[in-house]
Amino acid sequence: MGYGNSEGHNDSHDATHAMIDKLEHELHSLEFNKPYDVVEIRKLKAQLNELKVKLAESELAFGQH
């Protein structure tokens, strides 16, 4: 990989992307089907935001753009 990334990092990166996709799908479904379930929506949004920050930090640490 031109940036010196290890295969383990790529696997972790892919798993994080998959989890973000899954949570985004769950969030959209919840917002559509149960818009009144504010507590659950906020928990999912917080979890999603945490994963996105973790992914961004990881990409910065490994020099990906």
PDB file of N, H, CA, C and O in Angstrom:
ATOM      1  N   MET A   1       0.855  -1.182   0.000  1.00  0.00           N
ATOM      2  CA  MET A   1       0.000   0.000   0.000  1.00  0.00           C
ATOM      3  C   MET A   1       0.893   1.234   0.000  1.00  0.00           C
ATOM      4  O   MET A   1       1.677   1.299   0.947  1.00  0.00           O
ATOM      5  N   GLY A   2       0.915   2.116  -0.793  1.00  0.00           N
ATOM      6  H   GLY A   2       0.278   2.063  -1.562  1.00  0.00           H
ATOM      7  CA  GLY A   2       1.852   3.198  -0.903  1.00  0.00           C
ATOM      8  C   GLY A   2       2.101   4.005   0.352  1.00  0.00           C
ATOM      9  O   GLY A   2       3.087   4.740   0.406  1.00  0.00           O
ATOM     10  N   TYR A   3       1.252   3.903   1.372  1.00  0.00           N
ATOM     11  H   TYR A   3       0.451   3.306   1.329  1.00  0.00           H
ATOM     12  CA  TYR A   3       1.395   4.722   2.564  1.00  0.00           C
ATOM     13  C   TYR A   3       1.942   3.944   3.753  1.00  0.00           C
ATOM     14  O   TYR A   3       1.981   4.475   4.863  1.00  0.00           O
ATOM     15  N   GLY A   4       2.360   2.714   3.553  1.00  0.00           N
ATOM     16  H   GLY A   4       2.329   2.282   2.651  1.00  0.00           H
ATOM     17  CA  GLY A   4       2.895   1.920   4.643  1.00  0.00           C
ATOM     18  C   GLY A   4       1.810   1.384   5.565  1.00  0.00           C
ATOM     19  O   GLY A   4       2.098   1.036   6.710  1.00  0.00           O
ATOM     20  N   ASN A   5       0.577   1.311   5.095  1.00  0.00           N
ATOM     21  H   ASN A   5       0.343   1.594   4.165  1.00  0.00           H
ATOM     22  CA  ASN A   5      -0.519   0.799   5.914  1.00  0.00           C
ATOM     23  C   ASN A   5      -0.400  -0.698   6.074  1.00  0.00           C
ATOM     24  O   ASN A   5      -0.012  -1.404   5.143  1.00  0.00           O
ATOM     25  N   SER A   6      -0.729  -1.177   7.244  1.00  0.00           N
ATOM     26  H   SER A   6      -1.044  -0.604   8.001  1.00  0.00           H
ATOM     27  CA  SER A   6      -0.745  -2.621   7.447  1.00  0.00           C
ATOM     28  C   SER A   6      -2.099  -3.162   7.017  1.00  0.00           C
ATOM     29  O   SER A   6      -3.093  -2.437   6.977  1.00  0.00           O
ATOM     30  N   GLU A   7      -2.117  -4.438   6.701  1.00  0.00           N
ATOM     31  H   GLU A   7      -1.310  -5.027   6.734  1.00  0.00           H
ATOM     32  CA  GLU A   7      -3.378  -5.078   6.298  1.00  0.00           C
ATOM     33  C   GLU A   7      -4.386  -5.023   7.426  1.00  0.00           C
ATOM     34  O   GLU A   7      -5.583  -4.874   7.180  1.00  0.00           O
ATOM     35  N   GLY A   8      -3.920  -5.140   8.661  1.00  0.00           N
ATOM     36  H   GLY A   8      -2.948  -5.261   8.860  1.00  0.00           H
ATOM     37  CA  GLY A   8      -4.809  -5.074   9.820  1.00  0.00           C
ATOM     38  C   GLY A   8      -5.539  -3.758   9.900  1.00  0.00           C
ATOM     39  O   GLY A   8      -6.719  -3.719  10.250  1.00  0.00           O
ATOM     40  N   HIS A   9      -4.849  -2.672   9.577  1.00  0.00           N
ATOM     41  H   HIS A   9      -3.891  -2.704   9.293  1.00  0.00           H
ATOM     42  CA  HIS A   9      -5.498  -1.356   9.585  1.00  0.00           C
ATOM     43  C   HIS A   9      -6.599  -1.311   8.532  1.00  0.00           C
ATOM     44  O   HIS A   9      -7.680  -0.784   8.794  1.00  0.00           O
ATOM     45  N   ASN A  10      -6.342  -1.852   7.360  1.00  0.00           N
ATOM     46  H   ASN A  10      -5.464  -2.280   7.148  1.00  0.00           H
ATOM     47  CA  ASN A  10      -7.353  -1.847   6.302  1.00  0.00           C
ATOM     48  C   ASN A  10      -8.579  -2.650   6.709  1.00  0.00           C
ATOM     49  O   ASN A  10      -9.705  -2.236   6.434  1.00  0.00           O
ATOM     50  N   ASP A  11      -8.378  -3.793   7.360  1.00  0.00           N
ATOM     51  H   ASP A  11      -7.463  -4.130   7.583  1.00  0.00           H
ATOM     52  CA  ASP A  11      -9.501  -4.601   7.826  1.00  0.00           C
ATOM     53  C   ASP A  11     -10.320  -3.834   8.846  1.00  0.00           C
ATOM     54  O   ASP A  11     -11.549  -3.831   8.789  1.00  0.00           O
ATOM     55  N   SER A  12      -9.644  -3.188   9.775  1.00  0.00           N
ATOM     56  H   SER A  12      -8.645  -3.190   9.821  1.00  0.00           H
ATOM     57  CA  SER A  12     -10.309  -2.393  10.807  1.00  0.00           C
ATOM     58  C   SER A  12     -11.062  -1.227  10.165  1.00  0.00           C
ATOM     59  O   SER A  12     -12.190  -0.912  10.546  1.00  0.00           O
ATOM     60  N   HIS A  13     -10.422  -0.601   9.196  1.00  0.00           N
ATOM     61  H   HIS A  13      -9.506  -0.856   8.887  1.00  0.00           H
ATOM     62  CA  HIS A  13     -11.009   0.523   8.473  1.00  0.00           C
ATOM     63  C   HIS A  13     -12.291   0.078   7.760  1.00  0.00           C
ATOM     64  O   HIS A  13     -13.314   0.758   7.835  1.00  0.00           O
ATOM     65  N   ASP A  14     -12.231  -1.060   7.074  1.00  0.00           N
ATOM     66  H   ASP A  14     -11.399  -1.613   7.013  1.00  0.00           H
ATOM     67  CA  ASP A  14     -13.398  -1.599   6.365  1.00  0.00           C
ATOM     68  C   ASP A  14     -14.511  -1.964   7.338  1.00  0.00           C
ATOM     69  O   ASP A  14     -15.687  -1.725   7.060  1.00  0.00           O
ATOM     70  N   ALA A  15     -14.142  -2.545   8.482  1.00  0.00           N
ATOM     71  H   ALA A  15     -13.187  -2.739   8.707  1.00  0.00           H
ATOM     72  CA  ALA A  15     -15.140  -2.919   9.487  1.00  0.00           C
ATOM     73  C   ALA A  15     -15.824  -1.682  10.053  1.00  0.00           C
ATOM     74  O   ALA A  15     -17.031  -1.689  10.296  1.00  0.00           O
ATOM     75  N   THR A  16     -15.050  -0.619  10.262  1.00  0.00           N
ATOM     76  H   THR A  16     -14.069  -0.613  10.065  1.00  0.00           H
ATOM     77  CA  THR A  16     -15.628   0.627  10.772  1.00  0.00           C
ATOM     78  C   THR A  16     -16.579   1.223   9.748  1.00  0.00           C
ATOM     79  O   THR A  16     -17.659   1.693  10.106  1.00  0.00           O
ATOM     80  N   HIS A  17     -16.189   1.209   8.472  1.00  0.00           N
ATOM     81  H   HIS A  17     -15.312   0.827   8.182  1.00  0.00           H
ATOM     82  CA  HIS A  17     -17.081   1.701   7.415  1.00  0.00           C
ATOM     83  C   HIS A  17     -18.371   0.886   7.370  1.00  0.00           C
ATOM     84  O   HIS A  17     -19.456   1.447   7.224  1.00  0.00           O
ATOM     85  N   ALA A  18     -18.256  -0.419   7.494  1.00  0.00           N
ATOM     86  H   ALA A  18     -17.374  -0.875   7.613  1.00  0.00           H
ATOM     87  CA  ALA A  18     -19.435  -1.290   7.472  1.00  0.00           C
ATOM     88  C   ALA A  18     -20.346  -0.984   8.649  1.00  0.00           C
ATOM     89  O   ALA A  18     -21.568  -0.951   8.500  1.00  0.00           O
ATOM     90  N   MET A  19     -19.755  -0.759   9.820  1.00  0.00           N
ATOM     91  H   MET A  19     -18.763  -0.786   9.940  1.00  0.00           H
ATOM     92  CA  MET A  19     -20.554  -0.445  11.005  1.00  0.00           C
ATOM     93  C   MET A  19     -21.250   0.910  10.839  1.00  0.00           C
ATOM     94  O   MET A  19     -22.409   1.063  11.223  1.00  0.00           O
ATOM     95  N   ILE A  20     -20.550   1.881  10.273  1.00  0.00           N
ATOM     96  H   ILE A  20     -19.608   1.757   9.960  1.00  0.00           H
ATOM     97  CA  ILE A  20     -21.158   3.194  10.032  1.00  0.00           C
ATOM     98  C   ILE A  20     -22.338   3.053   9.072  1.00  0.00           C
ATOM     99  O   ILE A  20     -23.401   3.626   9.311  1.00  0.00           O
ATOM    100  N   ASP A  21     -22.160   2.299   7.995  1.00  0.00           N
ATOM    101  H   ASP A  21     -21.296   1.833   7.801  1.00  0.00           H
ATOM    102  CA  ASP A  21     -23.248   2.080   7.041  1.00  0.00           C
ATOM    103  C   ASP A  21     -24.456   1.430   7.721  1.00  0.00           C
ATOM    104  O   ASP A  21     -25.599   1.827   7.495  1.00  0.00           O
ATOM    105  N   LYS A  22     -24.185   0.433   8.548  1.00  0.00           N
ATOM    106  H   LYS A  22     -23.257   0.110   8.732  1.00  0.00           H
ATOM    107  CA  LYS A  22     -25.254  -0.285   9.256  1.00  0.00           C
ATOM    108  C   LYS A  22     -25.998   0.660  10.202  1.00  0.00           C
ATOM    109  O   LYS A  22     -27.229   0.673  10.235  1.00  0.00           O
ATOM    110  N   LEU A  23     -25.244   1.450  10.970  1.00  0.00           N
ATOM    111  H   LEU A  23     -24.245   1.439  10.944  1.00  0.00           H
ATOM    112  CA  LEU A  23     -25.874   2.368  11.918  1.00  0.00           C
ATOM    113  C   LEU A  23     -26.650   3.468  11.203  1.00  0.00           C
ATOM    114  O   LEU A  23     -27.720   3.868  11.662  1.00  0.00           O
ATOM    115  N   GLU A  24     -26.120   3.962  10.078  1.00  0.00           N
ATOM    116  H   GLU A  24     -25.251   3.638   9.706  1.00  0.00           H
ATOM    117  CA  GLU A  24     -26.851   4.978   9.315  1.00  0.00           C
ATOM    118  C   GLU A  24     -28.173   4.419   8.811  1.00  0.00           C
ATOM    119  O   GLU A  24     -29.193   5.108   8.838  1.00  0.00           O
ATOM    120  N   HIS A  25     -28.157   3.175   8.353  1.00  0.00           N
ATOM    121  H   HIS A  25     -27.329   2.616   8.331  1.00  0.00           H
ATOM    122  CA  HIS A  25     -29.376   2.532   7.887  1.00  0.00           C
ATOM    123  C   HIS A  25     -30.377   2.396   9.040  1.00  0.00           C
ATOM    124  O   HIS A  25     -31.559   2.701   8.883  1.00  0.00           O
ATOM    125  N   GLU A  26     -29.893   1.939  10.192  1.00  0.00           N
ATOM    126  H   GLU A  26     -28.933   1.691  10.320  1.00  0.00           H
ATOM    127  CA  GLU A  26     -30.758   1.789  11.367  1.00  0.00           C
ATOM    128  C   GLU A  26     -31.325   3.134  11.787  1.00  0.00           C
ATOM    129  O   GLU A  26     -32.502   3.235  12.132  1.00  0.00           O
ATOM    130  N   LEU A  27     -30.490   4.168  11.759  1.00  0.00           N
ATOM    131  H   LEU A  27     -29.534   4.085  11.479  1.00  0.00           H
ATOM    132  CA  LEU A  27     -30.925   5.502  12.161  1.00  0.00           C
ATOM    133  C   LEU A  27     -32.017   6.024  11.234  1.00  0.00           C
ATOM    134  O   LEU A  27     -33.042   6.519  11.702  1.00  0.00           O
ATOM    135  N   HIS A  28     -31.808   5.918   9.927  1.00  0.00           N
ATOM    136  H   HIS A  28     -30.975   5.516   9.547  1.00  0.00           H
ATOM    137  CA  HIS A  28     -32.818   6.390   8.974  1.00  0.00           C
ATOM    138  C   HIS A  28     -34.120   5.615   9.133  1.00  0.00           C
ATOM    139  O   HIS A  28     -35.208   6.188   9.063  1.00  0.00           O
ATOM    140  N   SER A  29     -34.000   4.320   9.346  1.00  0.00           N
ATOM    141  H   SER A  29     -33.116   3.855   9.403  1.00  0.00           H
ATOM    142  CA  SER A  29     -35.180   3.488   9.547  1.00  0.00           C
ATOM    143  C   SER A  29     -35.925   3.909  10.814  1.00  0.00           C
ATOM    144  O   SER A  29     -37.150   4.029  10.813  1.00  0.00           O
ATOM    145  N   LEU A  30     -35.179   4.129  11.883  1.00  0.00           N
ATOM    146  H   LEU A  30     -34.184   4.032  11.884  1.00  0.00           H
ATOM    147  CA  LEU A  30     -35.781   4.537  13.152  1.00  0.00           C
ATOM    148  C   LEU A  30     -36.433   5.910  13.037  1.00  0.00           C
ATOM    149  O   LEU A  30     -37.547   6.117  13.517  1.00  0.00           O
ATOM    150  N   GLU A  31     -35.731   6.848  12.394  1.00  0.00           N
ATOM    151  H   GLU A  31     -34.826   6.679  12.004  1.00  0.00           H
ATOM    152  CA  GLU A  31     -36.292   8.197  12.228  1.00  0.00           C
ATOM    153  C   GLU A  31     -37.575   8.162  11.411  1.00  0.00           C
ATOM    154  O   GLU A  31     -38.487   8.950  11.660  1.00  0.00           O
ATOM    155  N   PHE A  32     -37.657   7.261  10.441  1.00  0.00           N
ATOM    156  H   PHE A  32     -36.916   6.621  10.239  1.00  0.00           H
ATOM    157  CA  PHE A  32     -38.837   7.171   9.594  1.00  0.00           C
ATOM    158  C   PHE A  32     -39.981   6.451  10.302  1.00  0.00           C
ATOM    159  O   PHE A  32     -41.126   6.903  10.281  1.00  0.00           O
ATOM    160  N   ASN A  33     -39.644   5.305  10.937  1.00  0.00           N
ATOM    161  H   ASN A  33     -38.714   4.938  10.954  1.00  0.00           H
ATOM    162  CA  ASN A  33     -40.682   4.465  11.528  1.00  0.00           C
ATOM    163  C   ASN A  33     -41.085   4.858  12.952  1.00  0.00           C
ATOM    164  O   ASN A  33     -42.227   4.644  13.358  1.00  0.00           O
ATOM    165  N   LYS A  34     -40.152   5.429  13.702  1.00  0.00           N
ATOM    166  H   LYS A  34     -39.224   5.603  13.372  1.00  0.00           H
ATOM    167  CA  LYS A  34     -40.435   5.799  15.092  1.00  0.00           C
ATOM    168  C   LYS A  34     -39.839   7.170  15.414  1.00  0.00           C
ATOM    169  O   LYS A  34     -38.955   7.274  16.265  1.00  0.00           O
ATOM    170  N   PRO A  35     -40.309   8.211  14.750  1.00  0.00           N
ATOM    171  CA  PRO A  35     -39.720   9.533  14.971  1.00  0.00           C
ATOM    172  C   PRO A  35     -39.903  10.044  16.405  1.00  0.00           C
ATOM    173  O   PRO A  35     -39.219  10.980  16.820  1.00  0.00           O
ATOM    174  N   TYR A  36     -40.798   9.451  17.142  1.00  0.00           N
ATOM    175  H   TYR A  36     -41.354   8.691  16.805  1.00  0.00           H
ATOM    176  CA  TYR A  36     -41.060   9.858  18.525  1.00  0.00           C
ATOM    177  C   TYR A  36     -40.085   9.211  19.510  1.00  0.00           C
ATOM    178  O   TYR A  36     -40.044   9.610  20.674  1.00  0.00           O
ATOM    179  N   ASP A  37     -39.312   8.238  19.080  1.00  0.00           N
ATOM    180  H   ASP A  37     -39.345   7.913  18.134  1.00  0.00           H
ATOM    181  CA  ASP A  37     -38.365   7.543  19.954  1.00  0.00           C
ATOM    182  C   ASP A  37     -37.052   8.332  20.023  1.00  0.00           C
ATOM    183  O   ASP A  37     -36.006   7.883  19.556  1.00  0.00           O
ATOM    184  N   VAL A  38     -37.147   9.522  20.622  1.00  0.00           N
ATOM    185  H   VAL A  38     -37.998   9.887  21.002  1.00  0.00           H
ATOM    186  CA  VAL A  38     -36.046  10.478  20.622  1.00  0.00           C
ATOM    187  C   VAL A  38     -34.812   9.947  21.353  1.00  0.00           C
ATOM    188  O   VAL A  38     -33.686  10.181  20.915  1.00  0.00           O
ATOM    189  N   VAL A  39     -35.013   9.247  22.444  1.00  0.00           N
ATOM    190  H   VAL A  39     -35.928   9.057  22.800  1.00  0.00           H
ATOM    191  CA  VAL A  39     -33.880   8.739  23.219  1.00  0.00           C
ATOM    192  C   VAL A  39     -33.056   7.760  22.386  1.00  0.00           C
ATOM    193  O   VAL A  39     -31.829   7.859  22.340  1.00  0.00           O
ATOM    194  N   GLU A  40     -33.723   6.826  21.737  1.00  0.00           N
ATOM    195  H   GLU A  40     -34.719   6.746  21.775  1.00  0.00           H
ATOM    196  CA  GLU A  40     -33.024   5.836  20.912  1.00  0.00           C
ATOM    197  C   GLU A  40     -32.344   6.502  19.711  1.00  0.00           C
ATOM    198  O   GLU A  40     -31.227   6.133  19.346  1.00  0.00           O
ATOM    199  N   ILE A  41     -33.009   7.469  19.108  1.00  0.00           N
ATOM    200  H   ILE A  41     -33.916   7.768  19.405  1.00  0.00           H
ATOM    201  CA  ILE A  41     -32.432   8.196  17.967  1.00  0.00           C
ATOM    202  C   ILE A  41     -31.166   8.929  18.408  1.00  0.00           C
ATOM    203  O   ILE A  41     -30.156   8.898  17.704  1.00  0.00           O
ATOM    204  N   ARG A  42     -31.212   9.583  19.563  1.00  0.00           N
ATOM    205  H   ARG A  42     -32.031   9.608  20.135  1.00  0.00           H
ATOM    206  CA  ARG A  42     -30.030  10.299  20.060  1.00  0.00           C
ATOM    207  C   ARG A  42     -28.888   9.347  20.361  1.00  0.00           C
ATOM    208  O   ARG A  42     -27.731   9.662  20.079  1.00  0.00           O
ATOM    209  N   LYS A  43     -29.195   8.179  20.933  1.00  0.00           N
ATOM    210  H   LYS A  43     -30.134   7.923  21.161  1.00  0.00           H
ATOM    211  CA  LYS A  43     -28.143   7.190  21.219  1.00  0.00           C
ATOM    212  C   LYS A  43     -27.477   6.726  19.933  1.00  0.00           C
ATOM    213  O   LYS A  43     -26.252   6.625  19.866  1.00  0.00           O
ATOM    214  N   LEU A  44     -28.287   6.441  18.903  1.00  0.00           N
ATOM    215  H   LEU A  44     -29.282   6.523  18.958  1.00  0.00           H
ATOM    216  CA  LEU A  44     -27.723   5.998  17.626  1.00  0.00           C
ATOM    217  C   LEU A  44     -26.889   7.099  16.983  1.00  0.00           C
ATOM    218  O   LEU A  44     -25.817   6.834  16.439  1.00  0.00           O
ATOM    219  N   LYS A  45     -27.385   8.344  17.045  1.00  0.00           N
ATOM    220  H   LYS A  45     -28.256   8.560  17.487  1.00  0.00           H
ATOM    221  CA  LYS A  45     -26.634   9.464  16.466  1.00  0.00           C
ATOM    222  C   LYS A  45     -25.299   9.642  17.172  1.00  0.00           C
ATOM    223  O   LYS A  45     -24.285   9.899  16.523  1.00  0.00           O
ATOM    224  N   ALA A  46     -25.287   9.506  18.500  1.00  0.00           N
ATOM    225  H   ALA A  46     -26.111   9.297  19.027  1.00  0.00           H
ATOM    226  CA  ALA A  46     -24.047   9.650  19.259  1.00  0.00           C
ATOM    227  C   ALA A  46     -23.072   8.536  18.902  1.00  0.00           C
ATOM    228  O   ALA A  46     -21.879   8.785  18.731  1.00  0.00           O
ATOM    229  N   GLN A  47     -23.573   7.308  18.789  1.00  0.00           N
ATOM    230  H   GLN A  47     -24.543   7.106  18.928  1.00  0.00           H
ATOM    231  CA  GLN A  47     -22.724   6.166  18.436  1.00  0.00           C
ATOM    232  C   GLN A  47     -22.150   6.339  17.035  1.00  0.00           C
ATOM    233  O   GLN A  47     -20.978   6.050  16.795  1.00  0.00           O
ATOM    234  N   LEU A  48     -22.979   6.807  16.121  1.00  0.00           N
ATOM    235  H   LEU A  48     -23.932   7.042  16.315  1.00  0.00           H
ATOM    236  CA  LEU A  48     -22.556   7.043  14.744  1.00  0.00           C
ATOM    237  C   LEU A  48     -21.484   8.132  14.683  1.00  0.00           C
ATOM    238  O   LEU A  48     -20.475   7.985  13.993  1.00  0.00           O
ATOM    239  N   ASN A  49     -21.713   9.214  15.407  1.00  0.00           N
ATOM    240  H   ASN A  49     -22.533   9.333  15.968  1.00  0.00           H
ATOM    241  CA  ASN A  49     -20.745  10.305  15.429  1.00  0.00           C
ATOM    242  C   ASN A  49     -19.408   9.844  16.009  1.00  0.00           C
ATOM    243  O   ASN A  49     -18.346  10.212  15.506  1.00  0.00           O
ATOM    244  N   GLU A  50     -19.466   9.043  17.062  1.00  0.00           N
ATOM    245  H   GLU A  50     -20.329   8.744  17.471  1.00  0.00           H
ATOM    246  CA  GLU A  50     -18.248   8.519  17.682  1.00  0.00           C
ATOM    247  C   GLU A  50     -17.447   7.673  16.684  1.00  0.00           C
ATOM    248  O   GLU A  50     -16.224   7.787  16.608  1.00  0.00           O
ATOM    249  N   LEU A  51     -18.145   6.826  15.921  1.00  0.00           N
ATOM    250  H   LEU A  51     -19.138   6.733  15.983  1.00  0.00           H
ATOM    251  CA  LEU A  51     -17.462   5.995  14.925  1.00  0.00           C
ATOM    252  C   LEU A  51     -16.855   6.844  13.812  1.00  0.00           C
ATOM    253  O   LEU A  51     -15.746   6.569  13.353  1.00  0.00           O
ATOM    254  N   LYS A  52     -17.576   7.869  13.381  1.00  0.00           N
ATOM    255  H   LYS A  52     -18.477   8.092  13.755  1.00  0.00           H
ATOM    256  CA  LYS A  52     -17.062   8.739  12.307  1.00  0.00           C
ATOM    257  C   LYS A  52     -15.818   9.484  12.774  1.00  0.00           C
ATOM    258  O   LYS A  52     -14.868   9.646  12.009  1.00  0.00           O
ATOM    259  N   VAL A  53     -15.819   9.937  14.025  1.00  0.00           N
ATOM    260  H   VAL A  53     -16.591   9.805  14.647  1.00  0.00           H
ATOM    261  CA  VAL A  53     -14.645  10.626  14.568  1.00  0.00           C
ATOM    262  C   VAL A  53     -13.477   9.660  14.658  1.00  0.00           C
ATOM    263  O   VAL A  53     -12.352  10.003  14.294  1.00  0.00           O
ATOM    264  N   LYS A  54     -13.742   8.450  15.143  1.00  0.00           N
ATOM    265  H   LYS A  54     -14.656   8.171  15.438  1.00  0.00           H
ATOM    266  CA  LYS A  54     -12.697   7.421  15.256  1.00  0.00           C
ATOM    267  C   LYS A  54     -12.099   7.128  13.874  1.00  0.00           C
ATOM    268  O   LYS A  54     -10.882   7.014  13.735  1.00  0.00           O
ATOM    269  N   LEU A  55     -12.941   7.010  12.874  1.00  0.00           N
ATOM    270  H   LEU A  55     -13.930   7.103  12.986  1.00  0.00           H
ATOM    271  CA  LEU A  55     -12.482   6.741  11.518  1.00  0.00           C
ATOM    272  C   LEU A  55     -11.633   7.902  10.992  1.00  0.00           C
ATOM    273  O   LEU A  55     -10.576   7.682  10.399  1.00  0.00           O
ATOM    274  N   ALA A  56     -12.093   9.125  11.207  1.00  0.00           N
ATOM    275  H   ALA A  56     -12.951   9.304  11.689  1.00  0.00           H
ATOM    276  CA  ALA A  56     -11.351  10.292  10.742  1.00  0.00           C
ATOM    277  C   ALA A  56      -9.983  10.378  11.426  1.00  0.00           C
ATOM    278  O   ALA A  56      -8.975  10.667  10.780  1.00  0.00           O
ATOM    279  N   GLU A  57      -9.960  10.124  12.733  1.00  0.00           N
ATOM    280  H   GLU A  57     -10.778   9.890  13.257  1.00  0.00           H
ATOM    281  CA  GLU A  57      -8.686  10.155  13.455  1.00  0.00           C
ATOM    282  C   GLU A  57      -7.746   9.079  12.938  1.00  0.00           C
ATOM    283  O   GLU A  57      -6.545   9.310  12.793  1.00  0.00           O
ATOM    284  N   SER A  58      -8.291   7.913  12.662  1.00  0.00           N
ATOM    285  H   SER A  58      -9.267   7.725  12.779  1.00  0.00           H
ATOM    286  CA  SER A  58      -7.492   6.803  12.139  1.00  0.00           C
ATOM    287  C   SER A  58      -6.907   7.166  10.783  1.00  0.00           C
ATOM    288  O   SER A  58      -5.733   6.909  10.519  1.00  0.00           O
ATOM    289  N   GLU A  59      -7.716   7.756   9.934  1.00  0.00           N
ATOM    290  H   GLU A  59      -8.670   7.965  10.148  1.00  0.00           H
ATOM    291  CA  GLU A  59      -7.240   8.144   8.588  1.00  0.00           C
ATOM    292  C   GLU A  59      -6.149   9.190   8.688  1.00  0.00           C
ATOM    293  O   GLU A  59      -5.182   9.153   7.927  1.00  0.00           O
ATOM    294  N   LEU A  60      -6.290  10.127   9.622  1.00  0.00           N
ATOM    295  H   LEU A  60      -7.075  10.157  10.241  1.00  0.00           H
ATOM    296  CA  LEU A  60      -5.248  11.145   9.808  1.00  0.00           C
ATOM    297  C   LEU A  60      -3.964  10.513  10.326  1.00  0.00           C
ATOM    298  O   LEU A  60      -2.869  10.861   9.884  1.00  0.00           O
ATOM    299  N   ALA A  61      -4.105   9.584  11.265  1.00  0.00           N
ATOM    300  H   ALA A  61      -4.995   9.302  11.623  1.00  0.00           H
ATOM    301  CA  ALA A  61      -2.932   8.936  11.847  1.00  0.00           C
ATOM    302  C   ALA A  61      -2.168   8.109  10.831  1.00  0.00           C
ATOM    303  O   ALA A  61      -0.945   7.992  10.921  1.00  0.00           O
ATOM    304  N   PHE A  62      -2.866   7.537   9.874  1.00  0.00           N
ATOM    305  H   PHE A  62      -3.859   7.632   9.802  1.00  0.00           H
ATOM    306  CA  PHE A  62      -2.216   6.688   8.878  1.00  0.00           C
ATOM    307  C   PHE A  62      -1.964   7.424   7.560  1.00  0.00           C
ATOM    308  O   PHE A  62      -1.533   6.811   6.583  1.00  0.00           O
ATOM    309  N   GLY A  63      -2.226   8.723   7.526  1.00  0.00           N
ATOM    310  H   GLY A  63      -2.576   9.222   8.319  1.00  0.00           H
ATOM    311  CA  GLY A  63      -1.897   9.532   6.368  1.00  0.00           C
ATOM    312  C   GLY A  63      -2.774   9.315   5.157  1.00  0.00           C
ATOM    313  O   GLY A  63      -2.351   9.605   4.038  1.00  0.00           O
ATOM    314  N   GLN A  64      -3.978   8.816   5.342  1.00  0.00           N
ATOM    315  H   GLN A  64      -4.322   8.580   6.251  1.00  0.00           H
ATOM    316  CA  GLN A  64      -4.887   8.633   4.194  1.00  0.00           C
ATOM    317  C   GLN A  64      -5.706   9.896   4.005  1.00  0.00           C
ATOM    318  O   GLN A  64      -5.940  10.652   4.949  1.00  0.00           O
ATOM    319  N   HIS A  65      -6.137  10.112   2.768  1.00  0.00           N
ATOM    320  H   HIS A  65      -5.946   9.499   2.002  1.00  0.00           H
ATOM    321  CA  HIS A  65      -6.956  11.286   2.466  1.00  0.00           C
ATOM    322  C   HIS A  65      -8.185  10.864   1.734  1.00  0.00           C
ATOM    323  O   HIS A  65      -9.014  11.704   1.384  1.00  0.00           O
TER     324      HIS A  65
END
